Amino acid sequence: MYDPAKMAEVREAQARWEETTLQQSLARARERKEKFVTTSSEPVNRLYTPADVTDLDYLRDLGFPGDFPFTRGIHATGYRGRLWTMRMFAGFGTAEETNARFKYLLRQGQTGLSVAFDLPTLYGYDTDDPLAAGEFGECGVAVSSLADMEILFDGIPLDRVSTSMTINSPAAVTWAMYIAAAEKRGIPMAALGGTIQNDILKEYIAQKEFIFPPEPSMRLVVDTFEFAARHLPLWNPISISGYHIREAGSTAAQELAFTLADGLAYVEAGSARGLDVDDFAPRLSFFFNAHNDFFEEIAKYRAARRIWAREMKERFGARNPRSWWLRFHTQTAGVSLAAQQPENNIVRVALQALAAVLGGTQSLHTNSMDEALALPSEKAVTIALRTQQIIAHESGAANTVDPLGGSYFVEALTNRLEAEAYAYFRRIDALGGVIPAIEAGFFQQEIADAAYRYQYEIDQGQRTIVGVNDYVAEEPLAVPLLQMDPQGYERQCARLARLRAERDGEKVGQVLGALAESARGTANLMPFILDAVRAYATLGEIMGVFRRVFGEYREPVFF
């Protein structure tokens, strides 16, 4: 895009500037002694010029919004046509308590729902299972059966509000509960819009909420692809998640590379099933972190779109342009929140959210200031939602598409992150692909090394975290914390006992038997899961069938 002769002039002029103007300035006042690096510890130049992006070809590498390779966004009008979905992650205690929080958030202007489940639910156990003791409702809502799902969404128009569910190993089961709950209200599954996270590969890599070995786990994921393509055209059957990879301590480049590598592995698995790539790829979605380094995060999102479009078109031969789109949800970085001076988190979240918007996210959750201390209070979650609304309606950030496109710094960062992602792809391929790399501990070691380096920099004072290792203030905590219903656990267990006593036990036995038989075969499991859910088989009973048939995964010790 740049004339070589002109670039030579720029380099010569920059050299003169460094010898004169810069040296004169440094003689008057030296630069700060701290290291100038990104959050990922990558060096940042003092100045960026056209000479840093000489290989950039506008039409090849950037193009226009809505056109391949979508670096500048997947929609031609950006947010001028439609704002991102404001989808606050919520869930705690009983289904009744979380239903009330959902309705509160909708009244405050939230435009989509996002369900946080508690640990027993995430691991496929009923609330009253002895292995679930002490974890009820602590990190999300407890959902043990269709009865809980019916209460969770009572009074909410499921055909007009999209719902995201952050759950992985039991994702097919909770999805079936959502579908069945809607059916009981006369809403056909084809009318439902939303997302299940359902990203099992990142569980082995980072979050560790896996249950089964990789092969049957991947089978369940592809079953949801196939079922959604046939019956739920508005549903995203997966949200391929870099968020948890970043929360585990990865760099931005690792988050980008590992997430897209997982996504490509899912496309390969769907194709191996015999699905046409254009039948399921348009409904694949992604989930990224918005961390502290403002420009690095924006560049990450832009690089992700370009890489995905190229790989889908050139590697997999997708013909439908929607298969080339990388659509993504963003959540601000939970790991960046501090318990010290929690009000500072409001500022962190605002900057992270602005980076997500400038990077072109389709959906956004903003963390609450008190999340390093407890689940969000009503006041804190309202401030977090208002942060998005102020960005949308007051900042001007939504007025133009890709406003930082063409910035020498941002384009150089975008190119660097893209190159680092492809370098990781080559290393993963050399190990035999994503699953062999997981089994070899490759991802886990890379993330552990990055997490150690970042924490070391903080501990050594090489990196400032305001209120934590600098600008520290000893002051009493003045943030009100959420209090859950102390009788919630007893009510939940009583509801489960009542459900087991009142349902058709013979029918439950039949559907669970059919589910076990189908799990031993090769059929798509979604219809059998739906039959079990409709008969009010519990989450623990259904996942128990899979545990017996598939076995449970035990991660090797790598380091």
VOGU-3710 file (C-alpha; in Angstrom, 3 decimals, decimal comma):
1> mydpakmaev> 0,000/0,000/0,000  2,998/2,281/0,551  5,472/3,416/-2,087  8,973/2,026/-1,310  10,614/5,350/-2,086  8,272/7,149/0,287  8,989/4,573/2,999  12,702/5,180/2,580  12,013/8,877/3,116  9,994/8,105/6,255
11> reaqarweet> 12,802/5,959/7,684  15,375/8,637/6,963  13,159/11,311/8,513  12,576/9,129/11,572  16,324/8,629/11,987  16,854/12,405/11,867  14,036/12,878/14,390  15,656/10,369/16,733  19,017/12,111/16,473  17,620/15,619/17,000
21> tlqqslarar> 14,185/16,199/18,471  14,082/12,958/20,478  17,616/13,315/21,855  16,948/16,925/22,841  13,793/15,850/24,679  15,590/12,989/26,454  18,357/15,373/27,513  15,763/17,547/29,252  13,798/14,718/30,813  14,520/11,012/30,739
31> erkekfvtts> 11,756/8,498/30,046  10,219/6,543/32,884  12,271/3,544/33,985  9,451/1,027/33,742  9,370/-1,514/30,935  7,130/-0,485/28,043  5,369/-3,743/27,252  1,837/-4,941/26,652  -0,119/-6,963/29,203  1,325/-10,001/27,387
41> sepvnrlytp> 4,872/-8,675/28,036  5,450/-7,897/24,357  7,652/-4,825/23,775  5,998/-1,620/22,554  7,950/0,766/20,353  8,222/4,409/21,270  6,653/5,391/17,957  4,892/3,659/15,062  4,956/4,982/11,509  3,979/3,705/8,046
51> advtdldylr> 7,371/1,969/8,002  6,034/-0,505/10,606  3,264/-1,721/8,280  4,919/-1,590/4,872  3,528/-4,993/3,879  -0,053/-3,943/4,571  -2,296/-4,257/1,527  -5,538/-2,443/2,214  -7,828/-4,550/0,034  -6,152/-7,860/0,925
61> dlgfpgdfpf> -5,585/-7,339/4,651  -8,250/-4,845/5,709  -10,930/-4,369/3,097  -14,227/-2,820/4,037  -16,625/-3,675/6,868  -18,889/-6,529/5,813  -16,393/-7,703/3,165  -13,745/-10,437/3,288  -11,479/-10,716/5,272  -13,660/-8,804/7,793
71> trgihatgyr> -10,721/-7,279/9,664  -12,778/-4,107/9,978  -15,969/-5,911/11,063  -18,536/-8,389/9,811  -21,327/-5,827/9,378  -21,097/-2,995/6,866  -22,786/-0,494/9,185  -21,126/-1,578/12,453  -23,117/-0,334/15,443  -24,924/2,294/13,369
81> grlwtmrmfa> -27,352/-0,462/12,398  -27,569/-2,356/15,675  -25,746/-2,091/18,987  -24,059/-5,082/20,537  -26,179/-7,308/22,781  -25,785/-6,239/26,398  -25,736/-9,621/28,066  -24,890/-9,556/31,763  -23,704/-12,902/33,153  -25,981/-13,744/36,081
91> gfgtaeetna> -26,882/-16,620/38,340  -26,833/-17,503/42,023  -28,680/-19,631/44,548  -32,052/-20,996/43,482  -33,834/-20,683/40,175  -36,286/-18,287/41,865  -33,519/-15,887/42,941  -31,858/-15,868/39,534  -35,193/-15,427/37,757  -35,717/-12,279/39,810
101> rfkyllrqgq> -32,228/-11,003/38,857  -32,944/-11,700/35,154  -36,151/-9,682/35,298  -34,385/-6,856/37,134  -31,666/-6,686/34,476  -34,198/-6,694/31,650  -36,009/-3,792/33,312  -32,688/-1,924/33,473  -32,197/-2,228/29,715  -30,234/-5,456/29,314
111> tglsvafdlp> -30,893/-6,908/25,846  -29,931/-10,570/26,312  -29,659/-13,138/29,103  -26,562/-15,070/30,159  -26,816/-17,899/32,681  -24,127/-18,734/35,221  -24,540/-22,233/36,682  -23,168/-23,450/40,003  -20,348/-25,990/40,209  -22,535/-29,071/40,813
121> tlygydtddp> -24,503/-28,241/37,668  -21,308/-27,586/35,685  -20,004/-30,998/36,735  -23,294/-32,789/36,059  -24,420/-33,453/39,646  -27,785/-32,851/41,266  -27,862/-30,414/44,185  -28,452/-33,179/46,738  -25,602/-35,397/45,530  -23,041/-35,908/48,321
131> laagefgecg> -20,289/-34,797/45,919  -22,055/-31,418/45,580  -21,995/-30,633/49,294  -21,195/-27,017/50,110  -21,313/-25,741/46,511  -25,003/-25,009/46,046  -25,590/-21,695/44,261  -22,160/-20,299/45,107  -20,891/-19,454/41,618  -24,165/-19,617/39,715
141> vavssladme> -27,675/-20,984/39,769  -28,486/-24,606/40,589  -30,362/-26,427/37,802  -30,958/-30,101/38,476  -34,024/-30,777/36,332  -36,530/-29,412/33,857  -38,544/-28,180/36,847  -35,694/-25,824/37,793  -35,348/-24,615/34,201  -39,081/-23,844/34,055
151> ilfdgipldr> -38,778/-21,676/37,175  -35,558/-20,047/35,977  -37,267/-18,639/32,865  -40,772/-18,196/34,217  -42,365/-15,062/32,789  -39,513/-14,414/30,344  -40,419/-14,390/26,608  -38,018/-17,024/25,310  -39,017/-16,394/21,693  -38,041/-12,704/22,013
161> vstsmtinsp> -34,980/-12,779/24,304  -31,783/-14,599/23,350  -30,170/-16,663/26,097  -26,560/-17,697/26,532  -25,693/-20,602/28,833  -22,132/-20,954/30,096  -21,845/-24,686/30,513  -19,723/-27,320/28,820  -19,700/-31,033/29,668  -23,465/-31,111/30,461
171> aavtwamyia> -24,286/-28,497/27,766  -26,426/-30,833/25,662  -28,544/-31,661/28,724  -29,139/-28,091/29,912  -29,874/-27,088/26,304  -32,472/-29,860/26,140  -34,012/-28,537/29,366  -34,252/-25,050/27,860  -35,861/-26,426/24,685  -38,335/-28,513/26,703
181> aaekrgipma> -39,208/-25,582/28,980  -40,022/-23,480/25,921  -42,073/-26,281/24,362  -44,210/-26,546/27,497  -45,112/-22,896/26,952  -45,993/-23,470/23,318  -42,768/-22,003/21,888  -41,303/-24,189/19,122  -37,594/-24,887/19,221  -37,145/-23,264/15,796
191> alggtiqndi> -38,101/-19,914/17,364  -35,398/-20,044/20,044  -32,271/-17,924/19,752  -29,209/-18,087/21,939  -25,945/-19,895/22,630  -24,604/-22,791/24,645  -20,903/-22,545/25,415  -20,356/-26,266/24,840  -16,595/-25,796/24,263  -15,081/-28,925/25,741
201> lkeyiaqkef> -11,581/-28,519/24,299  -10,850/-25,410/26,355  -11,928/-27,336/29,453  -9,004/-29,721/28,983  -6,761/-26,741/28,209  -7,729/-24,298/30,939  -10,937/-24,430/32,977  -10,839/-28,157/33,887  -14,601/-28,730/34,104  -14,372/-31,783/31,864
211> ifppepsmrl> -16,102/-35,056/32,720  -15,641/-37,526/29,878  -12,614/-38,357/27,708  -12,112/-36,210/24,595  -13,648/-38,575/22,027  -17,150/-38,963/23,530  -17,059/-35,326/24,582  -16,449/-34,266/20,979  -19,240/-36,585/19,876  -21,696/-34,727/22,101
221> vvdtfefaar> -20,532/-31,379/20,714  -20,987/-32,480/17,098  -24,399/-33,931/17,982  -25,455/-30,420/19,004  -24,094/-28,985/15,728  -26,133/-31,474/13,741  -29,290/-31,052/15,814  -29,133/-27,248/15,706  -28,585/-27,223/11,942  -31,736/-29,315/11,490
231> hlplwnpisi> -34,061/-27,900/14,136  -32,812/-24,605/15,679  -31,656/-22,302/12,876  -31,321/-19,296/15,220  -29,207/-21,065/17,844  -25,408/-21,052/18,233  -24,568/-24,598/19,380  -21,112/-23,567/20,587  -19,264/-20,536/21,913  -15,594/-21,317/21,320
241> sgyhireags> -14,018/-19,735/24,330  -10,727/-17,964/24,712  -12,027/-16,254/27,826  -11,103/-19,067/30,201  -7,770/-19,599/28,453  -6,928/-15,955/29,180  -8,261/-16,169/32,741  -5,905/-19,107/33,319  -2,984/-16,785/32,578  -2,353/-16,912/28,820
251> taaqelaftl> -1,059/-14,046/26,736  -3,245/-12,355/24,142  -1,475/-14,256/21,359  -2,031/-17,568/23,154  -5,701/-16,766/23,716  -6,069/-15,932/20,034  -4,153/-18,941/18,730  -5,512/-21,592/21,095  -9,112/-20,434/20,671  -8,966/-20,432/16,891
261> adglayveag> -7,141/-23,775/16,890  -10,009/-25,209/18,948  -12,489/-23,695/16,511  -10,743/-25,260/13,534  -10,726/-28,616/15,360  -14,505/-28,388/15,801  -14,949/-27,643/12,094  -12,829/-30,704/11,286  -14,946/-32,827/13,640  -18,177/-31,620/12,057
271> sargldvddf> -16,831/-32,311/8,589  -15,683/-35,775/9,677  -19,279/-36,495/10,758  -20,303/-35,809/7,145  -21,853/-32,397/7,781  -21,451/-29,804/5,051  -19,349/-26,984/6,486  -21,867/-24,377/5,319  -24,662/-26,178/7,191  -23,125/-25,588/10,627
281> aprlsfffna> -20,262/-23,068/10,389  -22,523/-19,973/10,151  -23,804/-20,715/13,675  -20,393/-21,175/15,311  -19,660/-18,344/17,727  -16,682/-17,260/19,815  -16,073/-15,820/23,279  -13,067/-13,620/24,024  -11,590/-11,877/27,030  -11,144/-8,099/27,235
291> hndffeeiak> -8,019/-7,597/29,332  -6,200/-4,485/30,496  -4,050/-3,601/27,487  -6,412/-1,448/25,466  -4,707/-1,570/22,072  -3,528/-5,178/22,278  -7,087/-6,337/22,877  -8,478/-4,351/19,921  -5,775/-5,795/17,665  -6,569/-9,318/18,913
301> yraarriwar> -10,198/-9,110/17,830  -9,279/-7,707/14,407  -6,671/-10,441/13,838  -9,158/-13,114/14,912  -11,676/-12,072/12,273  -9,071/-12,040/9,518  -7,582/-15,427/10,418  -10,952/-17,142/10,756  -12,261/-15,795/7,448  -9,148/-16,934/5,615
311> emkerfgarn> -9,098/-20,405/7,183  -12,789/-21,059/6,603  -12,608/-19,950/2,980  -9,258/-21,386/1,977  -8,751/-24,419/4,234  -12,330/-25,692/4,488  -13,732/-24,374/1,233  -16,756/-22,729/2,845  -18,855/-21,036/0,174  -21,393/-19,177/2,314
321> prswwlrfht> -19,911/-15,805/3,386  -21,592/-16,219/6,771  -19,338/-19,239/7,335  -16,397/-16,832/7,095  -17,734/-14,546/9,826  -16,182/-14,681/13,260  -19,012/-13,590/15,565  -17,999/-13,159/19,174  -19,125/-12,314/22,681  -16,724/-10,507/25,003
331> qtagvslaaq> -16,458/-10,435/28,778  -14,229/-8,062/30,656  -11,354/-9,733/32,481  -12,462/-11,213/35,772  -8,849/-12,024/36,616  -8,012/-8,297/36,450  -10,448/-7,397/39,236  -8,933/-6,604/42,624  -10,419/-7,027/46,091  -8,421/-3,972/47,186
341> qpennivrva> -10,147/-0,646/46,432  -12,944/-2,415/44,493  -14,245/0,880/43,084  -11,136/0,913/40,867  -12,640/-2,068/39,064  -15,305/0,208/37,587  -12,561/2,055/35,688  -10,827/-1,148/34,612  -14,080/-2,579/33,297  -14,990/0,598/31,423
351> lqalaavlgg> -11,680/0,604/29,539  -11,884/-3,119/28,806  -15,460/-2,761/27,561  -14,488/0,149/25,325  -11,726/-1,987/23,797  -14,268/-4,725/23,052  -16,569/-2,217/21,368  -13,779/-0,645/19,327  -12,766/-4,191/18,367  -16,256/-4,909/17,028
361> tqslhtnsmd> -17,814/-7,349/19,505  -21,370/-8,590/18,865  -22,184/-9,145/22,535  -20,699/-7,888/25,800  -20,715/-8,626/29,517  -19,184/-6,105/31,887  -17,976/-7,431/35,230  -19,133/-5,847/38,455  -16,827/-4,017/40,848  -17,433/-6,469/43,715
371> ealalpseka> -16,740/-9,763/41,915  -13,347/-10,260/43,569  -15,294/-10,396/46,843  -18,635/-12,054/46,085  -21,287/-12,556/43,455  -22,461/-9,167/42,154  -24,868/-7,116/44,222  -27,785/-5,382/42,527  -26,061/-1,994/42,778  -22,780/-3,278/41,362
381> vtialrtqqi> -24,369/-5,090/38,421  -26,402/-1,979/37,587  -23,225/0,119/37,411  -21,676/-2,527/35,147  -24,668/-2,425/32,800  -24,746/1,378/32,837  -21,090/1,308/31,741  -22,113/-0,372/28,503  -25,017/1,997/27,997  -22,783/5,053/28,455
391> iahesgaant> -20,288/3,676/25,917  -23,156/3,001/23,506  -24,985/6,303/23,799  -22,537/8,914/25,113  -18,970/8,085/24,075  -19,298/8,301/20,286  -17,519/4,945/19,945  -20,525/3,424/18,176  -20,780/6,146/15,531  -18,260/4,803/13,011
401> vdplggsyfv> -16,982/1,377/12,009  -13,513/0,266/13,176  -12,445/3,771/14,261  -8,837/2,709/14,944  -8,385/1,027/11,578  -5,341/2,500/9,861  -3,585/3,360/13,113  0,048/2,407/12,554  0,216/1,012/16,094  -3,018/-0,984/15,901
411> ealtnrleae> -2,249/-2,367/12,445  1,262/-3,374/13,534  -0,174/-5,103/16,629  -2,817/-6,833/14,507  -0,163/-8,162/12,137  2,076/-9,282/15,009  -0,722/-11,162/16,757  -1,724/-12,804/13,496  1,858/-13,959/12,891  2,137/-15,296/16,454
421> ayayfrrida> -1,125/-17,206/16,044  0,106/-18,917/12,888  3,383/-19,796/14,610  1,335/-21,544/17,311  -0,795/-23,300/14,670  2,387/-24,800/13,225  3,518/-26,029/16,647  0,094/-27,569/17,350  0,036/-29,273/13,941  3,519/-30,670/14,596
431> lggvipaiea> 2,136/-32,355/17,724  -0,656/-33,964/15,708  -3,484/-31,493/16,343  -5,382/-30,050/19,284  -6,278/-33,245/21,167  -2,758/-34,762/20,969  -1,379/-31,381/22,065  -3,756/-31,417/25,051  -2,687/-34,947/25,942  0,969/-33,872/25,717
441> gffqqeiada> 0,342/-30,932/28,069  1,430/-28,373/25,459  -1,288/-25,808/26,045  -1,171/-26,231/29,779  2,591/-25,618/29,956  2,462/-22,585/27,655  -0,246/-20,973/29,774  1,499/-21,828/33,049  4,727/-20,221/31,830  2,898/-17,046/30,756
451> ayryqyeidq> 0,950/-16,855/34,025  4,151/-17,244/36,051  5,924/-14,500/34,088  3,028/-12,065/34,541  2,764/-12,682/38,287  6,542/-12,432/38,674  6,489/-9,007/37,013  3,816/-7,860/39,483  5,634/-9,291/42,499  8,886/-7,633/41,442
461> gqrtivgvnd> 7,211/-4,276/40,910  7,965/-4,366/37,183  4,254/-4,041/36,462  1,941/-1,714/38,384  -1,502/-2,862/39,493  -3,130/0,198/41,031  -4,220/-0,361/44,618  -2,538/-3,780/44,769  1,236/-3,292/44,510  1,261/0,505/44,247
471> yvaeeplavp> -0,990/3,384/45,318  -2,078/1,150/48,165  -4,593/2,514/50,672  -5,542/0,924/53,954  -9,251/1,530/54,230  -12,276/-0,472/55,407  -14,392/-2,162/52,788  -17,444/-0,041/51,992  -19,027/-2,114/49,214  -22,300/-3,893/50,096
481> llqmdpqgye> -22,140/-7,601/49,226  -24,870/-9,899/47,913  -26,711/-12,014/50,457  -28,399/-15,182/49,195  -31,503/-16,825/50,637  -30,229/-19,007/53,512  -33,152/-21,403/53,029  -32,468/-21,814/49,300  -30,615/-25,117/49,624  -33,377/-26,738/51,634
491> rqcarlarlr> -36,013/-25,578/49,129  -33,976/-26,912/46,223  -33,497/-30,325/47,837  -37,195/-30,503/48,748  -38,150/-29,721/45,138  -35,882/-32,507/43,905  -37,363/-35,001/46,356  -40,887/-33,999/45,349  -40,051/-34,310/41,653  -38,678/-37,837/42,081
501> aerdgekvgq> -41,737/-38,879/44,060  -44,329/-37,426/41,656  -42,882/-38,208/38,207  -43,551/-41,431/36,270  -40,709/-43,589/37,538  -41,294/-46,328/34,985  -41,110/-43,804/32,151  -37,882/-42,367/33,555  -36,342/-45,829/33,650  -37,324/-46,430/30,024
511> vlgalaesar> -35,895/-43,196/28,682  -32,670/-43,573/30,637  -32,312/-47,105/29,304  -32,840/-45,874/25,747  -30,288/-43,128/26,356  -27,700/-45,657/27,553  -28,302/-47,863/24,526  -27,957/-44,940/22,128  -24,771/-43,778/23,888  -23,232/-47,188/23,233
521> gtanlmpfil> -24,044/-46,759/19,529  -23,464/-43,965/17,053  -26,839/-42,185/16,840  -27,216/-38,477/17,534  -27,886/-38,292/21,267  -29,942/-35,082/21,353  -33,369/-36,721/20,714  -32,713/-39,240/23,502  -31,552/-36,519/25,898  -34,708/-34,541/25,123
531> davrayatlg> -36,881/-37,583/25,881  -35,136/-38,002/29,237  -35,495/-34,333/30,126  -39,190/-34,272/29,183  -39,758/-37,234/31,522  -38,114/-35,175/34,321  -35,014/-37,306/34,599  -32,540/-35,196/36,555  -29,247/-33,788/35,354  -27,351/-36,161/37,628
541> eimgvfrrvf> -29,259/-39,187/36,351  -28,640/-38,317/32,701  -24,978/-37,510/33,237  -24,691/-40,660/35,335  -25,707/-42,696/32,279  -22,957/-41,044/30,255  -20,415/-41,545/33,041  -21,109/-45,275/33,035  -20,948/-45,579/29,233  -18,164/-43,120/28,393
551> geyrepvff> -16,079/-43,240/31,565  -14,486/-40,243/33,275  -11,335/-38,451/32,189  -8,348/-38,104/34,482  -5,809/-35,543/33,361  -2,182/-36,721/33,369  0,267/-34,872/35,589  2,478/-32,705/33,378  4,448/-30,494/35,766
//
